């Protein structure tokens, strides 16, 4: 073997195998599919090239199954022009933010439910955790929500209480 053949072999050793390239293309296509499930506002919050953004938005207009499958392959092809790791990181950050918002919502729902159930320790704990809360307004909302619950009325005041608690919790964080 001469030097030129050895250099040629070394160049091919550095290239990924066909199987590896296929795995990478499928991963990009799967990432593209995840992107198609996002809302327009979530898509715009990501740093995507316009070509990728347009392809994903076009997917939202396609209804036929086979056409969607073919267009998903096209999205995978367009995704080859972007840094998949960077897009994955942005998508993970977006999902983490969504998880945090969901967690906060559940926390506020728990506060509301415990306050309506009438546990006085819960009220004191909420006031101590959020010292800037309007105590009189909070107690009034709790009383009105409790009254609604006892009379089996629509939970209008419970919703007002939830919004007030949510705003208070968000202002505190």
Beta strands, then each sheet from edge to edge (+ up, - down):
end
